[in-house]
Every structure is written in C-alpha cells, then in structure tokens.
Amino acid sequence: MKRFLAVLLLIVLPMCCFTLSACDNKYSSRYNATSMSKSVGFDFSSASYQLTFGKFNGVLSFKLTNKSGSEATLFYSITLGDGSAKVYYDYADEKVELIDLSSQKVADSQLAKIPARAKVYIIIESDGDCFNGKFYFDMQW
C-alpha cells in the first residue's frame, strides 16, 4: 500500500505542479534585449505597461485587464529609433495588427471600446534588431 501511494505521488505531483504553474498569458515571449526596463501600474481607474529598450529582437507579449464593469479605452504612445516591428492586440480571440512600425516610427493614439472585464493581450514582434524603443500602454475605464 505504501509503495502504491509513493508511485501515485510520483505521477500526480509533477502533473499538479505543471498545471498550477501554467501562465495566464496565451502568447509566449522570446526575445533578446539590452538596456530593457519594464514597469506595470494599476489603480482604481487604469492599468498601464511601459517598456523601454536600447536594443530588442524577438517577440514580447503581456496583458492588461479591464477590471471595471464598463468599457475601457486603451491609449498608447510608441516611438522606435531604428528597426522594424509590428504591434498587435487581442481581446476577442483574434490577433489584430495595431500598428506597423516599419515606415512609421512614432504612434500616439487610442483603441476604444474594450469590453468590461476583458483581457487585452499586447504582442510586440520585431523584424530583426530594433533600437531605442519606448512603448507605453494605458487602459483607462
């Protein structure tokens, strides 16, 4: 009986650890970066994410959650010194391009009508090395 319990624990325990450590982010990040800093903020009326880097190559994803019971607006401000990247968003199980930073290096706009309690995934994909980037996203409700 003890041997059976030991074998059962050896099988069940790793499976439990794996499922409990699963991420809530449905997009994965894989990148190389230098001089990178990230900050996340949350208060009663907004959630924000700020990213700056000297050099970036790869894919970075994160999520912002509309924790209110009403629609929210996603404000963003992006500058890219050199290189090419695309920024996508997803809140309705569809990855949609937000901006292409290959020709336009500065963006300052908003995306309205984020549903209540929605999780918005932001995906930044570079096309090779990008330099001197500043990305700021602020969801306000």
Residue pairs with C-beta under 8 A, 6 or more apart in sequence:
24 63
24 119
25 61
25 62
25 63
25 121
26 90
26 121
27 59
27 61
27 90
27 121
27 123
28 59
28 61
29 58
29 59
29 60
29 61
29 62
30 58
30 59
31 56
31 57
31 58
31 59
31 60
31 126
32 55
32 56
32 57
32 58
33 53
33 54
33 55
33 56
33 57
33 58
34 53
34 54
34 55
35 52
35 53
35 54
35 55
36 51
36 52
36 53
36 54
36 56
37 51
37 52
37 53
38 49
38 50
38 51
39 49
39 50
40 47
40 48
40 49
40 50
40 62
41 47
41 48
41 49
41 50
42 48
42 67
45 68
45 140
45 141
46 138
46 139
46 140
46 141
47 64
47 65
47 66
47 67
47 138
47 139
48 64
48 136
48 137
48 138
48 139
49 62
49 64
49 122
49 135
49 136
49 137
50 134
50 135
50 136
50 137
51 60
51 124
51 133
51 134
51 135
51 136
52 133
52 134
52 135
53 130
53 132
53 133
54 131
54 132
55 129
55 130
55 131
56 83
56 85
56 124
56 126
56 129
56 130
56 131
56 133
57 126
57 128
57 129
57 130
58 125
58 126
59 123
59 124
59 125
59 126
60 123
60 124
61 121
61 122
61 123
61 124
62 121
62 122
63 119
63 120
63 121
63 122
64 74
64 119
64 120
64 122
64 137
64 139
65 117
65 118
65 119
65 120
66 72
66 114
66 115
66 116
66 117
66 118
66 119
66 120
66 139
66 141
67 117
67 141
68 116
68 117
68 141
69 116
69 117
70 116
70 141
71 112
71 113
71 114
71 115
71 116
71 141
72 114
72 116
72 118
72 139
72 140
72 141
73 110
73 111
73 112
73 113
73 114
73 139
73 140
73 141
74 89
74 110
74 111
74 112
74 114
74 120
74 137
74 138
74 139
75 109
75 110
75 137
75 138
75 139
75 140
76 87
76 98
76 107
76 108
76 109
76 110
76 111
76 135
76 136
76 137
76 138
77 107
77 108
77 134
77 135
77 136
78 87
78 99
78 101
78 106
78 107
78 108
78 133
78 134
78 135
78 136
79 105
79 106
79 107
79 132
79 133
79 134
80 101
80 105
80 106
80 130
80 131
80 132
80 133
81 105
81 130
81 131
81 132
81 133
82 130
82 131
82 132
83 101
83 126
83 127
83 128
83 129
83 130
83 131
83 133
84 101
84 102
84 126
84 127
84 128
84 130
85 101
85 102
85 124
85 125
85 126
85 127
85 130
85 133
86 97
86 99
86 100
86 101
86 102
86 124
86 125
86 127
87 97
87 98
87 99
87 101
87 122
87 123
87 124
87 125
87 135
88 95
88 96
88 97
88 98
88 122
88 123
88 124
88 125
89 95
89 96
89 98
89 111
89 120
89 121
89 122
89 123
90 96
90 120
90 121
90 123
91 114
91 115
91 118
91 119
91 120
91 121
92 118
95 123
98 111
98 122
99 107
99 109
101 107
101 130
102 127
114 120
114 139
120 139
122 137
124 135
